Amino acid sequence: MESLGQILSGMASPQFRRRSEELAARLMSEPLVQQLRTSHPELGDEQLTIGMAKLYQYVKDNRSCSQCPGLDNCPNNFQGHFTKVTVEDIAGVPQLIERQVPCAKQLQHERESAIKSRIHSFYVDERVLTEGYDEAEILTKDGVRAPAVGQVFRYINETKNKGLMTRGLYLEGNFGTGKTFLMCYMLHELAKVGYSGVIVYMPEFVEDLKSMMQDNQKLKETVEMMKGTDLLIFDDIGAENLNPWTRDHVLGSILNYRMNRKPTFYTSNYSLNMLEKHLGFTSKDGEESHKGQRLMDRIAPFVDVVAVGGINKRGKV
C-alpha cells in the first residue's frame, strides 16, 4: 500500500497535473457549464476553479436524471434529488451555490406518501386506496351507476370548495356495484387536500371487537381514531353479526360524538328502513326495535342517500 507521502508526491507529478487539466477542460466544455457561464459572465476562472467539485456533481446528476432508472434505483448521492447550481453575490463576489433539489418523481412519491398517511383502513384491501383513479373511466364504466358517481363527485367538489361538512352519504345498492370503490375514491381525493379518513369493513370489525374487549387500550385508541377522523366510512354495514355491546357502546358512542360534528359515510345492501330492522335485532337479546331506532336517529338525519345501480362487477376485469 502506498504511503501518504507517495500519494502526495504522485499528485504533484506532471502526469497528475496534466490529467487534472484535461478533466477540468472537459468539464468546462460541458453544455450545462457553458450555459451557466453565458448566463453569468461575472463568473471568473477563479470562482469556477474553486467550485469545480460542485460543477462536476451538477453535470453528473443531470446526466443520471436524463436517463432516469426510476426512484428506487436513483444513482444520485441523495436519492430522488439532483444537484442544482446557482450564482449568488456574496460580499461583492459571485459565488457558486450548490443545493439538493427533489425531482418530479420524488415530489410525486412524497405526495402519495402524505395521502397514504392520512388514510387508515380496517380490513379493507389497501390496494383499493392506493391505486390510480381515472375520473372519466369511473363516470363511463357503467351508465346505470353514473347518477351515483355524479352525486359522489359533487360531494367531493363541494367539500374541496366549502370545507368539511357535517352530512355524509349513504350508498345503498346490490352486491358488486362499486359502492366501496366510490368511497375509497372519495377518501383518496379528499386526502389530497389534507383531510384524514378511516374506512372500516363492518363484518370483520365487529368480530375483531370481541378480542378488543380484553385490550382496553387498543379499544380506546380505535374508538378515538374513529371519533376524531375527518371522514369515517362504515363499509358493508348490515352484513355484520351484531351484539348489544357493539351496537350500544361502540357504534353508539362513535356516532353520538360525530353527529353534527363530522361526516360519516356508509355502504350497504340495505335501505335505511331495512338497516333499522337489522340494528334492532341481536343474536343475544333478540328483537329490540327501540335500540335500532335509537342508533338510526344518529345515522339517517345526517346522510344523503345515494342509490348505486349497475351490474355486479366482482370478479370481472
DOKE-208806 format. One record per residue (C-alpha): residue number from 0; residue in one letter; x, y, z. Coordinates in steps of 0.5 Angstrom, whole numbers, plus 500, padded with zeros to 3 digits. Example, Ala and Ser with C-alpha at 12.3 -4.5 7.8 and 13.67 -1.06 7.14 Angstrom:
// DOKE-208806
{0 "A" {525 491 516}} {1 "S" {527 498 514}} 
// end
This chain:
// DOKE-208806
{0 "M" {500 500 500}} {1 "E" {503 507 498}} {2 "S" {504 512 504}} {3 "L" {501 518 504}} {4 "G" {508 522 502}} {5 "Q" {508 517 496}} {6 "I" {501 519 494}} {7 "L" {502 527 495}} {8 "S" {508 526 491}} {9 "G" {504 523 486}} {10 "M" {499 529 486}} {11 "A" {505 533 485}} {12 "S" {507 530 479}} {13 "P" {507 533 472}} {14 "Q" {502 527 469}} {15 "F" {497 528 475}} {16 "R" {497 536 473}} {17 "R" {496 534 466}} {18 "R" {491 529 468}} {19 "S" {487 534 472}} {20 "E" {488 540 467}} {21 "E" {485 535 462}} {22 "L" {479 534 466}} {23 "A" {478 541 468}} {24 "A" {478 543 461}} {25 "R" {473 537 459}} {26 "L" {468 540 465}} {27 "M" {469 547 463}} {28 "S" {466 545 456}} {29 "E" {460 541 458}} {30 "P" {454 545 456}} {31 "L" {451 546 463}} {32 "V" {457 549 465}} {33 "Q" {458 553 458}} {34 "Q" {450 555 459}} {35 "L" {452 558 467}} {36 "R" {458 562 464}} {37 "T" {454 565 459}} {38 "S" {448 567 464}} {39 "H" {453 569 469}} {40 "P" {459 573 465}} {41 "E" {461 576 472}} {42 "L" {464 569 474}} {43 "G" {471 569 473}} {44 "D" {476 563 473}} {45 "E" {478 563 480}} {46 "Q" {471 562 482}} {47 "L" {470 557 477}} {48 "T" {476 553 479}} {49 "I" {474 554 487}} {50 "G" {467 551 485}} {51 "M" {470 545 481}} {52 "A" {467 540 485}} {53 "K" {460 543 485}} {54 "L" {460 543 478}} {55 "Y" {462 536 477}} {56 "Q" {457 534 481}} {57 "Y" {452 539 478}} {58 "V" {454 535 471}} {59 "K" {454 528 474}} {60 "D" {447 529 477}} {61 "N" {444 532 471}} {62 "R" {447 526 466}} {63 "S" {444 521 471}} {64 "C" {437 524 471}} {65 "S" {437 525 463}} {66 "Q" {437 517 464}} {67 "C" {433 516 470}} {68 "P" {432 509 472}} {69 "G" {427 510 477}} {70 "L" {427 513 484}} {71 "D" {428 506 487}} {72 "N" {435 506 483}} {73 "C" {437 513 483}} {74 "P" {444 513 483}} {75 "N" {445 520 485}} {76 "N" {448 521 492}} {77 "F" {442 524 495}} {78 "Q" {436 519 493}} {79 "G" {431 523 489}} {80 "H" {435 529 489}} {81 "F" {439 533 484}} {82 "T" {445 538 485}} {83 "K" {443 545 483}} {84 "V" {448 550 482}} {85 "T" {446 558 482}} {86 "V" {450 564 483}} {87 "E" {450 569 488}} {88 "D" {453 575 490}} {89 "I" {457 575 497}} {90 "A" {461 581 499}} {91 "G" {461 583 492}} {92 "V" {464 577 489}} {93 "P" {460 572 485}} {94 "Q" {460 565 488}} {95 "L" {457 558 486}} {96 "I" {452 556 491}} {97 "E" {450 548 491}} {98 "R" {443 546 493}} {99 "Q" {440 539 493}} {100 "V" {433 539 490}} {101 "P" {428 534 490}} {102 "C" {426 531 483}} {103 "A" {419 531 480}} {104 "K" {419 523 482}} {105 "Q" {421 525 489}} {106 "L" {416 530 490}} {107 "Q" {410 525 487}} {108 "H" {413 520 492}} {109 "E" {412 525 498}} {110 "R" {405 527 496}} {111 "E" {403 520 495}} {112 "S" {406 518 502}} {113 "A" {403 524 505}} {114 "I" {396 522 502}} {115 "K" {397 515 505}} {116 "S" {399 517 512}} {117 "R" {392 521 512}} {118 "I" {388 515 511}} {119 "H" {387 509 516}} {120 "S" {384 502 513}} {121 "F" {381 497 518}} {122 "Y" {380 490 514}} {123 "V" {379 494 507}} {124 "D" {384 492 502}} {125 "E" {389 498 502}} {126 "R" {391 497 494}} {127 "V" {384 500 493}} {128 "L" {386 506 497}} {129 "T" {393 507 493}} {130 "E" {391 505 486}} {131 "G" {391 511 481}} {132 "Y" {384 513 479}} {133 "D" {381 516 473}} {134 "E" {375 520 473}} {135 "A" {373 519 466}} {136 "E" {373 512 467}} {137 "I" {369 512 473}} {138 "L" {364 516 470}} {139 "T" {363 512 464}} {140 "K" {365 505 466}} {141 "D" {357 504 468}} {142 "G" {352 508 465}} {143 "V" {347 506 470}} {144 "R" {352 508 476}} {145 "A" {353 515 473}} {146 "P" {348 519 477}} {147 "A" {351 516 484}} {148 "V" {358 517 481}} {149 "G" {356 524 480}} {150 "Q" {353 525 487}} {151 "V" {360 523 490}} {152 "F" {364 528 485}} {153 "R" {359 533 487}} {154 "Y" {360 532 495}} {155 "I" {368 532 494}} {156 "N" {368 538 490}} {157 "E" {363 542 495}} {158 "T" {368 539 501}} {159 "K" {374 542 497}} {160 "N" {371 549 496}} {161 "K" {367 550 502}} {162 "G" {371 545 507}} {163 "L" {369 539 511}} {164 "M" {361 539 512}} {165 "T" {357 535 518}} {166 "R" {353 531 513}} {167 "G" {355 525 510}} {168 "L" {353 520 505}} {169 "Y" {349 513 505}} {170 "L" {351 509 499}} {171 "E" {346 503 498}} {172 "G" {345 498 493}} {173 "N" {346 491 491}} {174 "F" {353 487 491}} {175 "G" {359 489 487}} {176 "T" {356 496 484}} {177 "G" {362 499 486}} {178 "K" {360 503 493}} {179 "T" {366 501 497}} {180 "F" {370 503 491}} {181 "L" {367 510 490}} {182 "M" {368 511 498}} {183 "C" {375 510 497}} {184 "Y" {376 514 491}} {185 "M" {373 520 496}} {186 "L" {378 519 501}} {187 "H" {384 519 496}} {188 "E" {381 525 493}} {189 "L" {380 529 500}} {190 "A" {386 526 503}} {191 "K" {390 530 497}} {192 "V" {387 537 500}} {193 "G" {389 535 507}} {194 "Y" {383 531 510}} {195 "S" {384 525 514}} {196 "G" {380 519 513}} {197 "V" {378 512 516}} {198 "I" {375 506 513}} {199 "V" {372 500 517}} {200 "Y" {370 494 514}} {201 "M" {364 492 519}} {202 "P" {363 485 519}} {203 "E" {371 484 521}} {204 "F" {371 490 525}} {205 "V" {365 487 529}} {206 "E" {368 480 530}} {207 "D" {375 484 532}} {208 "L" {372 488 537}} {209 "K" {371 481 541}} {210 "S" {378 481 542}} {211 "M" {379 488 544}} {212 "M" {374 487 550}} {213 "Q" {381 484 553}} {214 "D" {385 490 551}} {215 "N" {382 497 553}} {216 "Q" {388 501 551}} {217 "K" {387 498 544}} {218 "L" {380 499 544}} {219 "K" {380 506 547}} {220 "E" {385 508 541}} {221 "T" {381 505 536}} {222 "V" {375 509 538}} {223 "E" {378 515 539}} {224 "M" {381 515 532}} {225 "M" {374 514 529}} {226 "K" {371 519 533}} {227 "G" {377 524 531}} {228 "T" {378 523 524}} {229 "D" {375 528 519}} {230 "L" {372 522 514}} {231 "L" {369 516 517}} {232 "I" {366 510 513}} {233 "F" {363 504 515}} {234 "D" {363 499 509}} {235 "D" {358 494 508}} {236 "I" {354 496 515}} {237 "G" {348 491 516}} {238 "A" {353 485 514}} {239 "E" {356 484 521}} {240 "N" {353 480 526}} {241 "L" {351 485 532}} {242 "N" {352 484 539}} {243 "P" {349 489 544}} {244 "W" {355 492 547}} {245 "T" {358 493 540}} {246 "R" {352 497 538}} {247 "D" {350 501 544}} {248 "H" {357 502 547}} {249 "V" {362 502 541}} {250 "L" {358 505 535}} {251 "G" {353 509 539}} {252 "S" {359 512 542}} {253 "I" {362 514 536}} {254 "L" {356 516 532}} {255 "N" {354 520 538}} {256 "Y" {360 524 538}} {257 "R" {361 525 531}} {258 "M" {353 527 529}} {259 "N" {353 535 528}} {260 "R" {361 535 528}} {261 "K" {364 531 522}} {262 "P" {361 527 517}} {263 "T" {360 519 517}} {264 "F" {359 515 511}} {265 "Y" {356 508 510}} {266 "T" {356 503 504}} {267 "S" {350 498 505}} {268 "N" {346 493 501}} {269 "Y" {340 495 506}} {270 "S" {336 501 505}} {271 "L" {336 506 511}} {272 "N" {329 502 513}} {273 "M" {332 495 513}} {274 "L" {338 497 516}} {275 "E" {334 500 522}} {276 "K" {331 493 523}} {277 "H" {338 490 523}} {278 "L" {340 494 528}} {279 "G" {334 493 532}} {280 "F" {336 485 533}} {281 "T" {342 482 536}} {282 "S" {343 474 537}} {283 "K" {344 475 544}} {284 "D" {338 480 546}} {285 "G" {333 478 540}} {286 "E" {328 484 538}} {287 "E" {330 491 541}} {288 "S" {327 496 536}} {289 "H" {327 502 540}} {290 "K" {335 501 540}} {291 "G" {335 500 533}} {292 "Q" {331 507 532}} {293 "R" {336 510 537}} {294 "L" {342 508 533}} {295 "M" {338 510 527}} {296 "D" {337 517 530}} {297 "R" {345 518 529}} {298 "I" {345 516 522}} {299 "A" {339 518 518}} {300 "P" {339 525 519}} {301 "F" {346 526 518}} {302 "V" {346 523 511}} {303 "D" {344 524 504}} {304 "V" {342 517 501}} {305 "V" {346 515 494}} {306 "A" {343 509 490}} {307 "V" {348 506 487}} {308 "G" {346 502 481}} {309 "G" {349 498 476}} {310 "I" {352 491 475}} {311 "N" {356 486 479}} {312 "K" {363 488 477}} {313 "R" {366 483 482}} {314 "G" {371 478 479}} {315 "K" {371 482 472}} {316 "V" {377 485 469}} 
// end
